[in-house]
């Protein structure tokens, strides 16, 4: 039972907190930051919540590192209402409705993450989310891999020559030179790489030892 007013862990109007090695399930939001700054959220697992991890209302300069968001009914990771300069590195979003959903938030960095098996999209940039940098992530989802809606423009889908790994690169309109991000934005990954079919979900599972999953795999 998910109480729509409940939080597993709530950081409100605080800075420089560390949330480490927690398992949070069956809440409205697993781990929530409201107007928080410079918090470090690492090595946690949020499963079977409505939202796994969320930063909102001008939550800036927070680090989300090596977390797992799995089977959350709405979003695995969510930034909302003017949340800037946050870092998402080495996280896995699997089996959520959306892997990550960024709304009206800018100047965030997402790299070395895995977005796999999410029902609608791996990553959605929504409502004037721009100047975000997304690179060296693995995308392989049931719905679309990534989308930018109206107003979400001028995002960077590669850092220099480092782009992202895409399960659907070969059928993307930009193939073979680039990868066009779906939706009303203008996103292009100029250095895309195709995710190995034998590693379709972006992680190295049992029996796939030695398969190139697009860089270090979060677990075997």
C-alpha positions as CSV (number, residue, x, y, z in Angstrom):
1,X,0.0,0.0,0.0
2,X,1.4,3.4,-1.0
3,X,0.3,6.3,1.1
4,X,0.3,9.3,-1.3
5,X,1.6,11.6,1.5
6,X,4.5,9.4,2.7
7,X,8.2,9.6,2.2
8,X,10.8,7.0,3.0
9,X,13.5,9.6,3.6
10,X,12.8,13.3,3.4
11,X,15.5,16.1,3.3
12,X,13.7,19.5,3.5
13,X,15.6,22.8,3.5
14,X,18.8,21.1,4.4
15,X,22.3,21.0,2.9
16,X,25.4,18.7,3.1
17,X,23.5,15.6,4.2
18,X,24.6,12.1,3.2
19,X,22.1,9.3,2.5
20,X,23.9,6.0,2.0
21,X,23.1,2.3,1.6
22,X,19.4,2.5,2.2
23,X,16.6,0.3,0.8
24,X,13.3,2.1,0.5
25,X,10.0,0.6,-0.8
26,X,6.3,1.1,-0.7
27,X,6.2,4.9,-0.2
28,X,4.9,7.7,-2.3
29,X,8.5,8.9,-2.7
30,X,11.4,6.7,-1.7
31,X,14.0,9.5,-1.2
32,X,12.9,13.1,-1.5
33,X,14.9,16.4,-1.4
34,X,12.9,19.6,-1.1
35,X,14.9,22.9,-1.5
36,X,18.0,21.1,-0.5
37,X,21.6,21.8,-1.5
38,X,24.9,19.8,-1.8
39,X,23.4,16.6,-0.5
40,X,25.0,13.3,-1.4
41,X,22.7,10.4,-2.2
42,X,24.6,7.2,-3.0
43,X,24.3,3.4,-3.1
44,X,20.6,3.4,-2.2
45,X,17.8,1.3,-3.8
46,X,14.2,2.6,-4.2
47,X,11.8,0.0,-5.3
48,X,8.0,-0.3,-5.7
49,X,7.3,3.3,-4.7
50,X,5.4,5.9,-6.9
51,X,8.6,7.9,-7.3
52,X,12.0,6.4,-6.5
53,X,14.2,9.5,-6.0
54,X,13.0,13.1,-6.3
55,X,14.5,16.6,-6.0
56,X,12.1,19.5,-6.3
57,X,11.6,23.2,-5.5
58,X,15.0,24.6,-6.3
59,X,17.0,21.6,-5.1
60,X,20.5,22.4,-6.5
61,X,24.0,20.9,-6.6
62,X,23.0,17.5,-5.2
63,X,24.8,14.3,-6.2
64,X,22.9,11.0,-7.0
65,X,25.6,8.4,-7.4
66,X,25.3,4.6,-7.9
67,X,21.6,4.3,-6.9
68,X,19.0,1.8,-8.2
69,X,15.4,2.8,-9.0
70,X,13.4,-0.2,-9.9
71,X,9.7,-1.0,-10.5
72,X,8.5,2.4,-9.3
73,X,5.0,3.1,-10.7
74,X,5.8,6.7,-12.0
75,X,9.4,7.8,-12.2
76,X,12.6,6.3,-11.1
77,X,14.4,9.6,-10.8
78,X,12.6,13.0,-10.9
79,X,13.8,16.6,-10.9
80,X,11.0,19.2,-10.6
81,X,10.6,23.0,-10.5
82,X,13.8,24.8,-11.0
83,X,16.3,22.2,-9.8
84,X,19.7,23.1,-11.2
85,X,23.3,21.7,-11.3
86,X,22.5,18.2,-10.0
87,X,24.6,15.2,-11.0
88,X,23.4,11.8,-11.8
89,X,26.2,9.3,-12.2
90,X,26.3,5.5,-12.3
91,X,22.6,5.0,-11.5
92,X,20.3,2.3,-12.8
93,X,16.7,2.9,-13.6
94,X,14.9,-0.3,-14.5
95,X,11.3,-1.3,-14.9
96,X,9.8,2.1,-13.9
97,X,7.1,4.0,-15.9
98,X,9.8,6.6,-16.8
99,X,13.4,5.9,-15.9
100,X,14.1,9.6,-15.3
101,X,11.8,12.6,-15.7
102,X,13.2,16.2,-15.6
103,X,10.7,19.1,-15.4
104,X,11.6,22.7,-15.6
105,X,15.2,22.0,-14.5
106,X,18.4,23.1,-16.1
107,X,22.2,22.6,-16.0
108,X,22.1,19.1,-14.7
109,X,24.5,16.3,-15.7
110,X,23.5,12.7,-16.4
111,X,26.3,10.3,-17.3
112,X,27.3,6.7,-16.9
113,X,23.7,5.7,-16.1
114,X,21.7,2.7,-17.3
115,X,18.1,3.2,-18.4
116,X,16.6,-0.2,-19.2
117,X,13.2,-1.8,-19.4
118,X,11.2,1.3,-18.5
119,X,7.7,1.2,-19.9
120,X,7.2,4.7,-21.5
121,X,10.7,6.3,-21.8
122,X,14.1,5.9,-20.4
123,X,14.5,9.7,-20.1
124,X,12.0,12.6,-20.6
125,X,13.0,16.2,-20.6
126,X,9.8,18.3,-20.0
127,X,8.6,21.9,-19.7
128,X,11.6,24.1,-20.4
129,X,14.3,21.8,-19.3
130,X,17.4,23.0,-21.1
131,X,21.2,23.1,-20.9
132,X,21.3,19.6,-19.4
133,X,24.2,17.4,-20.4
134,X,23.6,13.7,-21.1
135,X,26.4,11.3,-22.1
136,X,27.8,7.8,-21.8
137,X,24.5,6.4,-20.7
138,X,23.0,3.1,-21.8
139,X,19.4,3.3,-23.2
140,X,17.3,0.2,-23.8
141,X,13.6,0.6,-22.9
142,X,10.3,-0.9,-23.7
143,X,8.8,2.4,-24.8
144,X,11.0,5.1,-26.3
145,X,14.5,5.7,-25.1
146,X,14.5,9.5,-24.8
147,X,12.2,12.4,-25.5
148,X,12.3,16.2,-25.3
149,X,9.0,18.1,-25.1
150,X,8.2,21.7,-26.2
151,X,10.6,24.2,-24.6
152,X,13.2,21.6,-23.7
153,X,15.9,22.6,-26.2
154,X,19.6,23.2,-26.2
155,X,20.4,20.1,-24.2
156,X,23.7,18.4,-24.9
157,X,23.5,14.7,-25.7
158,X,27.3,14.1,-26.0
159,X,30.3,15.5,-24.2
160,X,33.0,16.0,-26.9
161,X,33.2,12.7,-28.7
162,X,31.5,10.8,-26.0
163,X,27.8,10.0,-26.8
164,X,25.3,7.5,-25.5
165,X,24.6,3.9,-26.2
166,X,21.2,3.3,-27.9
167,X,19.4,0.0,-28.4
168,X,17.5,1.5,-31.4
169,X,20.3,3.4,-33.1
170,X,20.0,1.4,-36.3
171,X,16.3,2.5,-36.8
172,X,16.8,6.1,-35.7
173,X,16.2,8.7,-38.4
174,X,19.8,10.0,-37.9
175,X,21.4,6.6,-38.5
176,X,24.4,6.1,-39.1
177,X,25.8,9.6,-38.5
178,X,23.9,10.8,-35.5
179,X,21.0,10.0,-33.2
180,X,17.9,12.3,-33.2
181,X,16.1,12.7,-29.9
182,X,12.3,12.1,-30.2
183,X,9.9,15.0,-29.6
184,X,9.6,18.8,-30.1
185,X,13.1,19.6,-28.8
186,X,16.2,19.9,-31.0
187,X,18.3,17.2,-29.3
188,X,21.0,15.3,-31.3
189,X,23.6,12.9,-30.0
190,X,26.4,13.5,-32.5
191,X,28.5,10.6,-31.3
192,X,26.0,7.8,-30.7
193,X,27.0,4.2,-30.2
194,X,24.9,1.1,-30.7
195,X,24.1,-1.0,-27.7
196,X,25.1,-4.6,-28.3
197,X,22.0,-6.7,-29.0
198,X,23.2,-9.5,-26.7
199,X,23.3,-7.0,-23.9
200,X,19.9,-5.5,-24.7
201,X,19.1,-4.2,-21.2
202,X,22.3,-2.3,-20.8
203,X,23.6,-4.3,-17.9
204,X,25.9,-7.4,-18.0
205,X,23.7,-10.2,-16.8
206,X,24.8,-13.8,-16.0
207,X,25.9,-15.5,-19.2
208,X,27.0,-12.2,-20.8
209,X,30.5,-12.1,-19.3
210,X,32.9,-10.6,-21.8
211,X,30.1,-8.9,-23.8
212,X,30.6,-5.2,-24.4
213,X,27.7,-3.5,-22.5
214,X,29.0,0.0,-23.3
215,X,31.5,0.4,-20.5
216,X,31.6,-0.7,-16.9
217,X,28.4,-2.6,-16.0
218,X,26.8,-1.9,-12.7
219,X,26.4,-5.6,-11.8
220,X,26.9,-9.1,-13.1
